[in-house]
Structures are given as C-alpha cells and as structure tokens.
Amino acid sequence: MSAEPRRLGEQSQELTSANGLSANGLSANGLSANGLSANGLSANGLSSESFSGWFSMDPELSDMVMTYVVRCAVPTGEHRSFTYPPTGKTYRWEGGLGLAPQWAGGSPATVAEQQIITSCLIAHVNRYGQHVTISVQGRTASGEPIPYSVLELAQYSVREACFFGNLFTDEGLFFGIDKQVYDEASYLTRACGAMEGGADSPCEPLRFVGSCRQRCTGDLLAPYYNTCTYNGVSYRPISSRMRQSDYLRLFPNWND
C-alpha cells in the first residue's frame, strides 16, 4: 500500500485495526464520491472506466481516499486492488470494518451503505496533523453493531463527535459534538478547524450541526447513535471516541 500523501499538514501513518479502533488522517480534499457511486468494490467495479477516470484525476489523493473507503466498507481479512493503466502500478487496500457488505461484494450501494460509508469517511478526517487512534462506534448498513469491548470504552473514554451525511447524493456532510461544552469556542473536533467568531469555513465541506444529542437518537446503554436527522432526512451515523491523553494533547485549552 502506498504511503498517504502529506496534505493539509498530515503525516503518513499506517492504519491499525482492533475491533472498531482505527487511525485517522483522511484529507478533507478527498471527500468526493465521483467514480465511486456507480460501482461496487469488486475487482470488476474498480476496473471500470468511471473509476479509472476518477482515480486518474489525482492518483495520490485517490490512493489515500481508497485506503479509507475499503477500510470502512470491506471486512477485515479481505482487500481490494487496482492496477493503474498509465503506470502499471498496482494499489492494494486492506479491509477492516465491513460496514457495507453488498457494495463490497460488487453490488450498487444501498442508501444505508451510502450513508454509513459517508459517516465512516468523515469520522476519519483530521485537520490538525496530529494523528491519533479513535474508537469508531455505530452499526453496519445491515444493522449489526461494530464490535467493541468494555476495555475499549474505558481506554477511549472521551465521546468526541458524531458524523453523518451522504456523499453519493450530495445531500451534505455533517458532524456534531458529543460532549458537554460551555461556550461556542469549545465546538471543535479533529474534523474541523477553530470555530471562534462563528466562522465555519475551516470546516468545509463538512457542516457543523451542534450537539449530537439534539440531532441523534439511540439505545440508552449503547455508546453510539442509531440515527441522526438533519433537514428532515435520517442518516446512519458513526460516533467517535478518543483517549483522554490524545484529547488533551489535541485540544489543550478545552476544559471538562
């Protein structure tokens, strides 16, 4: 697998996996579904003309995006590969969370799969250049919970944010804060720059929608939400958790 491009101050870092644990570092520049929406992640889909056209627009960026697309959609133990015709170079991307089984098998993505893949991709955006491992929580497109353990929840004790939307339909990319805050300046996540003064341009193309609890619902004892609603549309979200030490390192001015 090729190293990730160093964009937006990011550093290369290999993805890791253990239950729902995942290293984040996706560039917001890569949040586009062009070339992906009409194709599955089967070998046939990745060799299609539309996919090749999308990939050729920026092979380095496309390689990084596909690292996270396959990581989110395809089960662990599987991989997807693509040989880029102009250079003959073969790219290989490892599966992980297995959130979109039908799409991963080559079928067109269902609405549920479109939503959960979008949520997963947004959850991996990092604008701060300091990569950390996050705990990714939620349900697959078929409704199965992403596995987690009591130890994982204890080690990743800070509920950071919720992410939802639909890249495939251009409905928007949304995120909310999932912890108690005391002023607007505290509404920050890895996915967004500083929002002091109400400026939301550092978040584009993501849109901040406030508190997760105001937008989302879930089971009382579950560490994630089942649905988040915005503009009358319900989405399948992903919730993220962080270690307290990483949280304080990224946001030293935040107070609990």
Steps between C-alpha positions, in 0.01 A plus 500: 500500500635841414567752773236767546575837340606771742214742447360763733790447738435128531767238556510148363365240741403139451143407587452270795202287590370336816123478526393851406837666557638692206773756437362813338658732249277543197535831319176694457612560141416137431135519599351434159304197377562565131583169337387300803123534506425290193746224581537232758831412657536178306802463273271561203370824647847633571606437142208695355554805281333736747717381788816526292403851396441602862825343615705667226394852605737473798646151553675594824186644656283222357731239653455662841121519462475137394704398803216630716214397269615137503587522870141603571308286251686170472536238779835442665703226335395613151659755272430679174761585238520708187762520226534853367528465119728799424775377734419133553525556876272284713341654809379276781259605775419294809150443637407564860158597633281326240222760519365454144488128412291528182706783353820321602372199306457700181133605515388861480508664842168508683392826664599355838844412362543842344422661833718281720799520265463877495482511879807279531703711257412825676595345834851443366563860397781669691585867446751536783788294365531304825367155425339308782324166525124533547231258600239482222152414627172438319315242295572349160265557209328174592451616860769298677693689771869565439669273758640666811607394846462646846877551506486695174232732637704552817820576311324725248293680757435835327192504278621735231256548213229359273528495122235448233387598150509363146789560260333302225195727472659836588261538794781632715761396756414572863660466841407586855675511834432214740618645830379771734644840413464838658554747215505514120880500491492146638321362195806346339587154373780348297277550196483878529721799563429766761146634495548811711294792375256270322725449200428158350731519197767285673244218502413490130375280344378379840220687674480533877150430637546548875444240768466136396236451765278758330525326162540133579325217682617161617468227757542622856796277586673497160813714447374621162192636323272303267379796294575870458254732327564823312271689261238230547731219382610220733853365466705212634773665707841410634610610847863548596677465833851607598747427774509774762873553445458549124202726555695728733799501266291608201285747692705623798269796563185293540366452849283211610 
